[in-house]
Amino acid sequence: MSKIITVRLPEEISEKLDDLSLEIRRKKSFIIKSALEQYLDEYADYQIALDRLRDKQDKIITSEDLRKELEI
């Protein structure tokens, strides 16, 4: 099921969206949906990383230690 959301964009962003839409021959709604999906996925990864950094019991290892552990 889909929901309709209305968004106000600055003119500059709207023009870039129009240009991209014409260039890749996709609807603006497709571009916005794709951008939001990517942003939300990356934000979720960012939150996981922050949670791990704040977790005092989560061991932090150096890249050197990781290479040794993986025998790289």
LOPAVEX-918813 format. One record per residue: residue in three letters; x, y, z of N, C-alpha, C, CB in turn; residue number from 1. Coordinates in pm, 1 decimal. Each point is the difference from the previous one (the first is absolute). Last residue first. Glycine has a CB too. Layout:
<drenkes>
ALA, X, Y, Z, X, Y, Z, X, Y, Z, X, Y, Z, NUM
...
</drenkes>
This chain:
<drenkes>
ILE, 4540.7, -1184.9, 705.9, 11.2, 70.3, -129.9, 139.7, 55.9, -13.7, -245.5, 58.7, 1.0, 72
GLU, -23.6, -323.0, 361.3, 120.6, -47.5, -68.1, 12.9, 56.6, -141.0, -12.8, -208.2, 135.1, 71
LEU, -311.9, 300.4, 232.4, -45.8, -59.3, -125.8, 114.0, -58.3, -82.3, -187.5, 161.8, 0.4, 70
GLU, 280.0, 51.5, 413.1, -104.4, -96.9, 31.7, -48.2, -72.3, -124.7, -68.9, 141.2, 193.4, 69
LYS, 377.6, 211.1, -240.1, 62.8, -113.6, 65.7, -102.0, -111.0, 26.4, 167.9, 155.2, 104.8, 68
ARG, -330.0, 249.0, -273.0, 77.6, -70.1, -102.9, 68.3, -125.3, 58.3, 37.8, 220.5, -119.5, 67
LEU, -262.0, 63.8, 417.3, -96.0, -71.2, -84.2, 72.5, -79.9, -107.8, -171.8, 178.5, 43.4, 66
ASP, 423.0, 106.8, 234.6, -45.0, -117.7, 74.2, -97.7, -83.3, -83.4, 31.8, 125.6, 216.0, 65
GLU, 104.0, 282.5, -399.5, 114.9, -91.6, 7.4, -38.0, -128.5, 72.2, 156.8, 195.9, -0.6, 64
SER, -461.2, 158.9, -14.3, 3.2, -69.2, -129.0, 116.7, -99.4, -2.8, -104.4, 201.4, -114.1, 63
THR, -97.8, -99.5, 593.1, 62.8, 77.7, -107.0, -4.2, -80.3, -130.2, 151.2, 117.8, 167.3, 62
ILE, -526.8, -155.5, 232.6, 132.0, -48.9, -39.3, 53.8, 86.9, -113.8, -60.1, -236.7, 70.8, 61
ILE, -330.5, 219.9, 358.7, 45.5, 72.0, -118.5, 139.9, -49.9, -32.4, -141.5, 205.9, 54.6, 60
LYS, -303.5, -414.4, 238.0, 143.8, 14.8, -17.9, 30.0, 71.8, -131.2, 39.4, -209.1, 134.5, 59
ASP, -468.3, 238.3, 198.9, 30.0, -41.0, -136.9, 147.4, 30.0, -27.2, -240.3, 43.3, -76.3, 58
GLN, 16.9, 83.7, 481.1, 34.9, -141.9, 1.7, 33.0, -53.8, -139.4, -146.9, -26.4, 199.4, 57
LYS, -2.3, 479.0, -112.5, 130.2, -17.3, 64.5, 44.3, -146.1, 0.7, -49.2, 199.1, 141.9, 56
ASP, -275.6, 93.3, -473.0, -6.5, -121.1, 81.2, 139.2, -28.9, 56.1, -192.2, -92.3, -139.7, 55
ARG, 103.3, 445.3, -174.2, -40.7, 37.4, 135.8, -2.6, -119.0, 95.5, -134.1, 184.1, -98.8, 54
LEU, 229.3, -238.9, -366.3, 104.3, 85.7, 57.5, -30.1, 34.8, 145.3, 44.8, 93.3, -227.3, 53
ARG, -366.1, -334.2, -18.2, 116.0, -83.6, 29.9, 112.9, 81.9, 61.1, -64.0, -152.1, -187.6, 52
ASP, -319.0, 378.3, 39.7, -34.8, -84.2, 115.0, 118.5, -86.6, 40.9, -240.3, -2.2, -73.4, 51
LEU, 281.8, 257.3, -319.5, 2.3, 84.0, 120.4, -29.8, -80.1, 125.5, -70.3, 193.8, -138.5, 50
ALA, 34.4, -415.0, -275.7, 140.2, 33.7, 28.5, 10.6, 85.5, 125.6, 52.7, -11.8, -245.1, 49
ILE, -481.6, -84.9, 86.9, 61.9, -121.8, 52.1, 144.8, 28.1, 38.3, -152.2, -142.7, -142.2, 48
GLN, -79.5, 485.8, -72.8, -48.6, -17.4, 137.4, 61.2, -124.1, 64.5, -214.7, 114.0, -62.7, 47
TYR, 305.3, -34.6, -392.3, 64.6, 101.8, 81.8, -40.5, -16.1, 146.6, 4.6, 157.2, -197.5, 46
ASP, -222.9, -421.3, -122.3, 137.4, -46.1, 19.0, 76.8, 94.5, 91.5, -5.2, -107.0, -226.4, 45
ALA, -423.6, 241.4, 101.8, -9.5, -115.7, 89.5, 139.4, -56.3, 27.9, -230.7, -53.2, -89.3, 44
TYR, 198.2, 393.9, -226.1, -21.7, 53.4, 134.2, -9.5, -113.9, 101.5, -118.4, 200.3, -97.6, 43
GLU, 147.3, -310.1, -357.9, 127.7, 51.3, 49.5, -13.6, 54.6, 141.7, 67.0, 54.4, -235.0, 42
ASP, -459.5, -199.3, 20.0, 90.3, -113.3, 21.3, 132.5, 46.1, 58.2, -108.6, -121.2, -189.3, 41
LEU, -197.5, 452.9, 63.1, -46.9, -70.6, 118.9, 86.4, -121.5, 31.2, -231.2, 78.6, -49.3, 40
TYR, 320.8, 167.7, -346.8, 28.7, 80.2, 118.5, -39.7, -75.4, 127.5, -34.2, 210.5, -135.0, 39
GLN, -78.1, -404.4, -279.5, 143.8, -3.7, 22.1, 36.9, 75.9, 127.2, 37.3, -17.0, -247.9, 38
GLU, -485.0, 33.0, 112.2, 35.5, -136.3, 40.0, 148.6, -9.0, 32.5, -185.2, -91.5, -143.5, 37
LEU, 28.6, 496.7, -34.0, -43.1, -19.7, 138.9, 35.0, -139.4, 50.1, -185.5, 162.7, -37.3, 36
ALA, 268.7, -61.2, -415.8, 88.7, 79.1, 86.3, -36.7, -19.6, 147.4, 29.0, 169.8, -185.0, 35
SER, -308.2, -367.7, -139.9, 130.7, -65.5, 2.9, 96.2, 71.8, 94.6, -36.7, -77.4, -235.5, 34
LYS, -383.6, 275.6, 159.6, -15.8, -125.0, 75.5, 134.5, -71.3, 13.0, -238.0, -21.4, -81.6, 33
ILE, 224.3, 404.2, -189.5, -16.1, 36.1, 141.3, -11.2, -124.7, 86.2, -112.7, 213.8, -66.5, 32
ILE, 126.8, -274.7, -399.3, 128.4, 51.8, 48.0, -7.3, 32.0, 149.3, 48.0, 93.9, -228.8, 31
PHE, -445.9, -225.6, 12.1, 94.1, -112.3, 5.4, 133.2, 45.5, 59.4, -111.5, -105.5, -200.5, 30
SER, -214.4, 432.1, 113.3, -36.6, -79.0, 117.5, 92.4, -120.6, 16.0, -238.3, 74.2, -26.1, 29
LYS, 274.1, 200.2, -356.8, 58.7, 63.4, 118.5, -32.3, -80.4, 125.4, -18.9, 225.0, -110.3, 28
LYS, 45.4, -482.8, -358.5, -86.8, 96.3, 68.0, 70.1, 55.6, 123.1, -204.4, -121.0, -83.4, 27
ARG, 490.6, -36.6, -342.8, -76.5, -61.3, 109.9, -83.9, 108.6, 63.9, 178.1, -176.9, 42.4, 26
ARG, 191.3, 199.7, -394.0, -133.1, -40.9, -48.0, -76.2, -81.1, 104.8, 89.5, -0.9, -233.5, 25
ILE, 350.3, 238.4, 245.5, -6.1, -146.1, 15.9, -135.2, -57.8, -41.5, 164.2, 20.1, 186.0, 24
GLU, -79.3, 454.0, -234.3, 124.0, -66.3, -41.1, -10.6, -152.2, 6.1, 125.5, 198.7, 81.2, 23
LEU, -478.7, 84.4, 79.3, 8.3, 0.2, -146.6, 120.4, -80.5, -47.7, -111.9, 224.7, -5.6, 22
SER, 67.5, -170.3, 466.2, -114.1, -75.9, -49.1, 1.7, -9.7, -152.7, -132.1, 73.8, 200.1, 21
LEU, 442.7, 206.7, 16.2, 35.0, -140.9, 14.7, -110.5, -89.6, -55.6, 136.7, 56.1, 202.9, 20
ASP, -219.7, 407.1, -193.0, 108.1, -31.8, -94.0, 35.6, -148.6, 4.6, 88.8, 233.3, 26.5, 19
ASP, -400.4, -69.5, 290.1, -56.0, 3.3, -136.2, 104.3, -42.6, -102.6, -156.8, 183.8, 68.9, 18
LEU, 304.4, -127.8, 369.7, -84.6, -118.7, -10.2, -63.1, -9.6, -139.0, -46.5, 12.1, 247.3, 17
LYS, 287.9, 372.0, -142.4, 91.9, -112.9, -13.9, -77.1, -131.1, -16.2, 170.8, 122.9, 138.0, 16
GLU, -420.5, 261.7, -46.0, 55.1, 6.0, -135.3, 97.4, -115.0, -25.3, -27.1, 249.3, 2.5, 15
SER, -150.0, -200.7, 430.8, -106.3, -38.0, -93.4, 50.3, -1.1, -144.2, -169.2, 96.8, 157.3, 14
ILE, 451.0, 66.6, 179.7, -10.8, -146.0, 8.0, -105.5, -50.0, -98.6, 70.2, 5.3, 243.0, 13
GLU, -23.6, 460.1, -209.0, 124.2, -57.9, -51.4, -5.5, -153.1, -0.5, 124.7, 200.9, 84.3, 12
GLU, -479.3, 54.0, 114.5, -3.0, 2.0, -146.0, 123.5, -67.7, -59.9, -133.7, 211.5, 9.7, 11
PRO, -38.2, -371.3, 468.8, 55.2, 124.5, -53.3, 7.4, -11.0, -152.6, 134.2, 40.9, 213.8, 10
LEU, -506.5, -328.4, 24.0, 143.1, -1.0, -27.1, 44.9, 138.4, -42.3, -10.0, -242.0, -66.0, 9
ARG, -417.0, -43.4, 334.1, 40.9, 126.0, -62.4, 151.5, -3.9, -15.3, -197.5, 128.8, 100.3, 8
VAL, -189.7, -540.5, -69.2, 124.8, 59.0, 47.2, 25.0, 131.0, -73.4, 93.7, -228.6, 53.2, 7
THR, -486.2, -197.5, 65.3, 28.5, 125.2, -68.6, 122.8, 63.7, 62.1, -243.7, 32.4, -55.7, 6
ILE, 30.1, -557.1, 6.1, 63.6, 98.0, 87.2, 31.0, 123.3, -84.0, 99.0, -181.1, 151.0, 5
ILE, -404.2, -316.0, -161.0, 37.4, 123.2, -66.6, 56.1, 95.5, 103.8, -176.9, -32.6, -178.3, 4
LYS, 172.4, -526.8, 169.5, -56.6, 121.0, 58.1, 49.1, 118.9, -78.7, -12.1, -104.9, 228.1, 3
SER, -58.4, -470.5, -312.8, 75.2, 124.4, -10.2, -74.2, 113.6, 68.7, 100.5, -78.6, -215.1, 2
MET, -65.0, -500.1, 230.6, -84.3, 118.1, 0.0, 88.9, 124.6, 0.0, -184.8, -124.9, 122.4, 1
</drenkes>
